[in-house]
Amino acid sequence: MAESPIELVIFDCDGVLVDSEPISLSVLVEALDQAGVRMDADEATDRFLGRSLKSMSEILHDDYGLAIDDHFLATLRSRLYARFRTELRPIDGISGVIEALPVPFCVASSSQPERIRLSLSVTGLLDRFEPNVFSASMVERGKPAPDLFLHASTAMGIPPEACAVIEDSPAGVMAARAAGMRAFAFAGGSHARTDRHRQALLRLQPDALFDDMRELLHLVGKEFPAGT
């Protein structure tokens, strides 16, 4: 049976709209080291990429014996936001792609709402998405559970089978598949340009894997004949 035409594009934020993951992982690894948890960037990527704060806290508690308190979180956010304000850049080509998309779009991210809006604001993208900004804090379970993407599709009034999710993380691809949506895996962020990362995405059998954000127009455009 033919797939439904794509009627909504759901973007993850970190690593998809903004090239934030190298900054985020650097700040996290440094904070964990100071808290007594030794972890390199590869392990941090494997354990936490694309996951919500709640999921990360549970992993750190269960697997590393580290209880995340308010002081740790406040320090982490302060350092991260300071670096975002000076270092964060949009994914190459994303602004033009958003402008040219033939269907509605939104952002659904594991990050907290204030972090999403800061990321989009400093990269000049926030006005393109408001008010359609959805956070894992709005649902019970974060990625790889499908809750966030299902929440976004419901809010946007589009059925899951007509949604395409753009994700850079295995957890995000798993969430999209669990939601019954098409999963387009993006491997163009600074953190994703390794064979190791690409293979982790490919093992989940996304509907497409692409490196240049401009390719998204062709992926979505397959559903839209010229002139429509």
C-alpha positions in Angstrom: 0.0 0.0 0.0 1.3 3.5 -0.9 2.5 5.7 1.9 0.5 8.7 2.8 1.8 12.0 1.4 4.0 14.0 3.9 1.9 16.7 5.5 4.1 17.7 8.4 7.9 17.8 8.9 8.9 17.4 12.6 12.5 18.6 13.2 14.6 17.7 16.2 16.6 20.7 17.3 20.1 19.8 18.5 22.2 18.4 15.7 19.4 19.0 13.1 18.5 22.7 13.2 21.6 23.9 15.2 25.1 22.4 15.4 25.0 22.1 19.2 26.0 18.6 20.0 29.8 19.1 20.2 29.3 22.0 22.6 26.7 20.1 24.7 28.8 17.0 24.9 31.9 18.9 25.9 30.1 20.8 28.7 28.5 17.5 29.9 31.7 15.5 30.0 33.5 18.3 31.9 30.6 18.6 34.4 30.5 14.8 34.9 34.3 14.7 35.4 34.0 17.3 38.2 31.2 15.2 39.7 33.5 12.1 39.8 32.1 10.3 36.7 34.8 9.7 34.1 33.4 9.5 30.6 34.8 10.3 27.1 32.9 12.0 24.3 32.1 8.7 22.5 30.6 7.1 25.6 28.6 10.3 26.4 27.3 10.3 22.8 26.3 6.6 23.0 24.5 7.0 26.3 22.9 10.5 26.1 22.6 11.8 22.5 19.0 12.7 21.8 17.7 11.8 25.2 15.7 14.0 27.6 17.1 15.4 30.8 14.9 12.9 32.7 16.3 10.0 30.8 19.9 11.2 31.2 19.3 11.6 35.0 17.9 8.1 35.3 20.9 6.6 33.4 23.4 8.5 35.5 21.6 7.4 38.7 21.1 3.7 37.7 24.4 3.0 35.9 26.9 5.5 37.5 25.5 6.1 40.9 25.3 9.9 40.4 22.2 11.7 41.7 21.6 14.8 39.6 20.7 17.7 41.9 19.6 21.3 41.3 23.1 22.7 41.7 24.6 20.3 39.1 21.8 21.2 36.6 22.1 25.0 37.2 25.9 24.9 36.7 25.5 22.7 33.6 22.9 25.0 32.1 24.9 28.2 32.9 28.0 26.9 31.2 26.1 25.5 28.2 24.0 28.6 27.6 27.1 30.9 27.9 28.8 28.9 25.2 25.7 28.7 23.0 25.5 32.5 23.0 29.0 32.8 21.6 29.6 29.6 19.7 26.3 28.1 18.4 25.7 28.1 14.7 22.7 26.9 12.6 23.1 23.8 10.5 24.3 24.8 7.0 21.5 25.4 4.6 18.7 25.1 7.2 17.2 28.5 6.8 16.7 28.2 3.1 15.3 24.7 3.5 12.7 25.8 6.0 11.7 28.7 3.7 11.2 26.3 0.8 9.4 23.5 2.5 6.0 22.9 0.8 4.4 21.6 4.0 4.0 22.8 7.7 6.8 22.1 10.1 7.6 22.2 13.8 10.3 21.4 16.2 10.1 18.5 18.8 13.2 18.3 21.0 14.4 16.4 24.1 15.7 19.7 25.4 14.0 22.0 27.9 11.8 24.7 26.3 14.2 27.5 27.4 17.1 25.8 25.8 15.3 25.2 22.6 14.2 28.8 22.3 17.7 30.0 23.2 19.2 27.8 20.5 16.8 28.9 17.9 17.0 32.6 18.9 20.8 32.9 18.7 20.8 31.2 15.3 18.0 33.3 13.9 15.5 30.5 13.6 13.0 31.1 16.4 10.6 33.3 14.4 10.3 30.5 11.8 9.0 28.0 14.4 7.0 29.9 17.0 4.6 28.9 18.4 5.2 25.3 17.2 7.9 24.4 19.6 7.5 21.1 21.5 9.7 19.8 24.3 10.1 16.4 26.0 9.1 18.2 29.2 5.6 18.2 27.8 5.2 14.4 27.8 5.6 11.6 30.3 8.4 9.7 28.4 11.3 11.1 26.4 12.9 9.6 23.3 13.2 6.7 22.3 9.5 6.5 23.4 7.2 8.0 20.8 5.3 10.3 23.2 6.9 13.6 22.1 6.4 13.1 18.3 2.8 11.9 18.9 2.2 15.0 21.0 3.6 17.2 18.3 1.5 15.6 15.5 -1.7 15.9 17.6 -1.0 19.6 18.4 -0.4 20.2 14.7 -3.5 18.3 13.6 -1.7 15.9 11.4 -1.9 12.0 11.7 1.3 10.2 12.5 1.4 8.4 9.2 1.6 11.7 7.3 4.5 13.0 9.4 8.3 12.9 8.6 10.7 13.3 11.5 14.2 14.7 10.9 16.6 13.2 13.6 20.3 12.9 14.1 20.3 10.4 17.0 19.5 6.7 17.3 17.1 7.5 20.2 15.2 10.0 17.9 15.0 7.6 15.0 13.7 4.9 17.3 11.0 7.3 18.6 9.9 8.3 15.1 9.6 4.6 14.1 7.7 3.8 17.3 5.3 6.7 16.5 4.5 5.3 13.1 6.2 8.2 11.3 8.8 8.3 8.6 12.3 8.7 10.0 14.8 10.7 8.0 18.2 10.4 9.7 20.4 13.5 9.3 24.2 12.9 9.6 25.4 16.4 8.6 26.1 17.8 12.1 29.6 18.1 13.3 29.2 15.2 15.7 27.7 12.9 13.1 30.3 12.8 10.4 31.8 9.5 11.4 31.3 6.0 10.1 30.5 5.0 13.7 27.6 7.4 14.0 26.3 6.6 10.5 26.3 2.9 11.2 24.5 3.4 14.4 21.7 5.2 12.5 21.7 2.7 9.6 21.2 -0.2 11.9 17.8 1.3 12.8 16.8 1.3 9.1 15.6 4.9 8.7 13.6 5.7 5.6 16.5 7.8 4.4 20.0 8.9 5.6 21.3 12.2 4.3 24.2 14.5 5.0 23.3 17.8 3.4 20.1 19.5 4.8 19.2 20.7 1.3 18.6 17.1 0.4 15.5 17.2 2.6 13.6 19.2 -0.1 14.1 16.3 -2.5 13.0 13.8 0.2 9.8 15.7 1.0 9.4 16.7 -2.6 9.0 13.1 -3.8 5.5 13.4 -2.3 4.7 16.6 -4.2 4.6 16.6 -8.0 6.0 19.8 -9.7 3.5 22.7 -9.7 1.5 21.5 -6.7 
